[in-house]
Amino acid sequence: MPTIGSRDRADAGPLSPTEEADRPAVTAIPADHHPGALLLICDDCGRTHLGDEPATAWHVLWAQAVREGWRGRDRAVGPHHCRHCTG
């Protein structure tokens, strides 16, 4: 499970303003089970998106994610937010 700062988001409440400002943006990272594929991680809850067809190019992964309700910056460095966190 990705960590943000010193707190694990799986069991943590909302971030304080200081924690919010200090947290790093999570990126699209290489996927474990699909060589060359990218995995997108939500900066709020840690949910992941691999897509129906594992994408090896950022713009393909991001287009798939946007179709499924993800929002955020259209760059691999984020921030990115899943449909559950965007409401």
C-alpha positions in Angstrom: 0.0 0.0 0.0 1.5 3.4 -0.9 2.3 5.7 1.9 1.9 9.4 1.9 4.3 11.2 4.3 4.4 9.1 7.5 0.8 8.0 7.5 -0.8 5.0 5.7 -3.9 6.3 3.8 -5.7 3.0 4.3 -6.4 3.7 7.9 -5.8 7.5 8.2 -8.4 10.2 8.4 -8.3 13.4 6.4 -4.9 15.1 6.0 -4.2 18.2 8.0 -3.3 21.3 6.0 0.4 20.8 6.8 0.3 17.1 5.7 -1.7 18.1 2.5 1.0 20.6 1.6 3.9 18.2 2.4 2.6 15.0 0.6 4.3 14.0 -2.6 2.2 13.4 -5.8 2.0 9.7 -6.6 2.9 8.9 -10.2 2.1 6.4 -12.8 4.5 3.5 -12.1 5.5 0.3 -13.9 3.0 -2.5 -13.3 4.1 -5.7 -11.6 2.3 -8.3 -13.7 2.6 -6.7 -17.2 6.1 -5.9 -18.3 6.3 -2.4 -19.8 2.8 -1.5 -18.7 2.0 1.5 -16.4 -0.1 1.6 -13.3 -2.0 4.7 -12.1 -2.4 5.3 -8.4 -4.9 7.7 -6.8 -3.3 10.3 -4.6 -6.1 10.3 -2.1 -7.0 6.7 -1.4 -4.3 4.6 -3.1 -6.7 2.8 -5.5 -5.0 1.7 -8.7 -5.9 1.7 -12.4 -4.3 -0.6 -14.9 -7.0 -0.5 -17.6 -8.6 -3.3 -19.6 -5.7 -3.3 -22.0 -2.4 -2.6 -20.1 -0.9 0.6 -21.5 2.7 1.2 -22.1 2.3 4.8 -23.0 1.2 7.4 -20.5 -1.3 9.2 -22.8 -3.1 5.8 -23.4 -3.3 5.0 -19.7 -4.6 8.5 -18.9 -7.2 8.4 -21.6 -8.5 5.1 -20.3 -8.6 6.4 -16.7 -10.4 9.6 -17.7 -13.1 7.5 -19.4 -13.5 5.7 -16.1 -13.9 8.9 -14.1 -10.4 9.7 -13.0 -9.4 13.4 -12.7 -6.2 15.3 -12.2 -3.2 16.6 -14.1 -2.6 15.0 -17.5 1.0 14.3 -16.6 2.4 11.0 -15.1 3.7 12.9 -12.0 0.2 13.7 -10.9 -1.7 14.5 -8.9 -4.4 12.0 -9.9 -7.8 11.2 -8.3 -10.0 8.1 -8.9 -13.7 8.4 -9.5 -14.5 7.4 -5.9 -12.5 10.3 -4.6 -13.7 12.9 -7.1 -17.2 12.1 -6.1 
